[in-house]
Amino acid sequence: MIIALSAAIAAGGLAWRHLAAPDQAVGAVAVAQLAPAAYVDNARCLGCHADQARQWQDSHHAMAMLEPTPQSVRGDFNNRSFTHRGRTSRFFMRGGQYFVQTDGPDGKPADFAIAYTFGVEPLQQYLIAMPGGRLQALQIAWDSERKRWFHLLPDEKAPPGDVLHWTGRYQTANTMCIGCHTTGYEKRYDAATDSFASRWQALGVSCQSCHGPGERHARWADLKAEGKKADDLPGEHHGFAQALLTDRAWQSETCAACHSRRVELTPTFTAEHARLDQQLPALLTPGLYHADGQQLDEVFVDGSFRQSRMHRLGVGCMDCHNPHTGKTKTAGNALCTQCHASQPHQQFPTAIGNFDTPEHHFHASASPGAQCVACHMPAKNYMRIQARPDHSIRVPRPDLSVKLGVPNACNNCHEDKPAQWAASQIETWYGARRRQEAHYGEAFAAAQAGRPEAADALVRLVADPQQSAIVRATALNGLRVHPDAGLPARLEATRDPDPGVRAAAADSYEAVAVSNRLYALVPLLSDPVLAVRIAAARSLSSLPGEMIGATVRPAFEAALAEYVEAQLHSLDMPGPQLNLAVIHENRGAPDLAERHYRDALKIDPDFTPARANLARLYNAGGRNAEAEQVLKAGLKRQPAIGELQYSLGLLLAEGNRLPEAAETLARAAKLLPGNYRVHYNLGLALQRLGKPEAAAGALREAHRLNEYDPAPLQALAVLYAQAGRRDDALVWAEKFAVAAPGDRQAQALINQLRAGH
């Protein structure tokens, strides 16, 4: 997760802002934690709990990762071939082993033994052991329903050496996958040798994945069988975290540990401990979700569900799903009508209503359109063939499709109709005022577009107790680029009962004035939740050491050490390397910062945040030639990255290489058409090149994109004054004065123009 680069030329100067991977997290339940326990053989669990064992043994969890056998392998290895982008792969058996002949890391065909099966339905992947302890996920997968081989990334051009090639970094299962397909997984990555010594307690998602290590419970069972009593193992379910069996929120957090996009804070996850002491779940950020929170990228279901009214009212995963089979408790609309019925549900009485009727859904009974999930949980295909329902369980809002361009359930089926047709149909059925209230997606869309009204809209979301925690946390994330906006609401958020909101609030203070930052964040350095403490420490890390008083320094250093430790668990990915680089730079260690930026680019040469920050670091140290080299190397690989074009344009302008700067900034403006600062800086460069008409056009576009920033108005007034167009200059000078009330330069410029000077 990163924030956008913000840089500007002002009076010929160069200013940069860190690109960082902010650490957000939401949703954890504070309960008493048990001391660490060890795992036991899963057979111990299955031997006593026969009914649960029977349900689990044929589940997707049980078959999440297995050794290849005739029973576990679903793919056709009977000398079958599959061709993708002119490369033919062959699946065959030799000596009782399963093999694939395909292009290796050097691009040459070779035979690779299948080490493990991965998943079962609707598709099955295969892991291949490679040097350095790596298990790589083959991108050619088996369609278990259609009985065919297919490629998971058919549109990607990922040759050998690319991070998306099956042998590449982003297909390394040790990092990307295995933690949720095994029990008791430890990644054990060694950054010095760039190798893994990964291990796990058991293949597949077994009992202890969800219930926690079973040593204590097994000891209790042994003592009970011997007629003895274990007084140190209190509770009905001796040895397991009691909350897991009684608390819906804790149950959902246990499921969400895998069914979510997240960053790992600890080497392994166990159900005994609160989630935000172990993970940082993703927020509703661009690229992962549509502006209104609908699923976009591979986000699994947790972030969607946490937006739902059901989640806010206490519905948990196991209200709908059997935890041992993984399947829904019943099929079709009956799953929803167990609560949404004419008679009130004992635990969820507000769900009362007769909704499974044509009078509600306006579709023929038993038709696809009459299914609750069709309207409230529209599915999207992931991994090409896996249809995954959106668990935000939202009311369709085609009016938002008209406003924001987001999808809606109506047009998912009625693809031949425009969104306005669907919105009009909703009005016809339910009335003109049906679901026309403001939606948080409008605020997020405004923020993504950089519109000036976005800050106030985000502040209103933060202060709205009716919004879900993930929405409020996402709004706080958006306020990071508005350091002066909504400080009272942000301060209140640092005291919120939800630790995810507190963590996001701490992140939002990253660029807030020192006194306000210290006042808000010092208490969070001692927060009981790890995610909150490290967010506070990171946001304070850019302050000079003397500003953090002696009484506070021990808590700050301890929390910052926890933040650093969390990054060290994941140095096989570029994001944690970037995070460490930023911390070292904040702490006045540019050499260490440079090393981690370069390590991030070694992992992924196309990781834009690290490349932009490294160039900024060189620029700050007067090493502009190296900064230029870093940016141009990135643009040679990916010329369409607007942020890099913009950064290079600023660097060239600082060096007074104005023709090159204007050309580069013009490319950036095409790639980032909604970024008013790009147009503003392009206008300044063109003005200095003596191209007033082109400069005026760029500056007017900057003003159109942000009517409240006085800088383009001042530039236009000066531009027209220098061109002798006094009347035009006066118009823009007066607009400048309105946008910057009390600005002496504005009034002086107006006086000069009126006096005819």
Buried (B, 14 or more C-beta within 10 A) or exposed (E): BBBBBBBBBEEEEBEBBBBBBBBBBBBBBBBEEBEEBEBBBBEBBBEEBEEBBEBBBEBBBBBBBBEBEEEBBBBEBEEBEBEBEEEEBBBBBEEEEBBBBBBBBEEEBEEBBBBBBBBBEBBBBBBBBBEBBBBBBBBBBBBBEEEBBBBBBEEEEBEBEBBBBBBBBBBBBBBBBBBBBBBBBBBBBEEEEBBBEBEBBBBBBBBBBBBBBBBBBBBBBEBEEEEEEBEEBEEEBBBBBBBBEEBBBBBBBBBBBBBBBBBBBBBBBBBBBBBBBBBBBBBBBBEBBBBBBBBBBEBBBBBBBBBBBBBEEEBBBBBBBBBBBBEEEEEBBEBBBBBBBEEEBEEBEEBBBEBBEEEBBBBEEEEEBBBBBBBBBBBBEBBBBBEBBBBBBBEBBBBBBBBBEBBBBBBBBBEEBEBEBBBBBBBEEEEEEBBEEEBBBBBBBBBBEBBEEBBEBBBBBBBBEEBBBBBBBBBBBBBBBBBEBBBEBBBBBBEBEBBBBBBBBBBBBBBBEEEBBBBBBBBBBEBEBBBBBBBBBBBBBBBEEEEBEEEBEEBBBEBBEBBBEBBEBBBBBBBBBBBBBBBBBBBEBBEBBBBBBBBBBBBBBBBBBBBBBBBBBBBEEEBBEBBBEBBBBBBEEEEEBBBBBBBBBBBBBBBEBBEBBBBBBBBBBEBBEEBBBBBBBBBBBBBBBEBBEBBBBBBBBBBEBBBEBBBBBBBBBBBBBEBEBBEBBBBBBBBBBEBBEEBEBBBEBBEBBEEEE
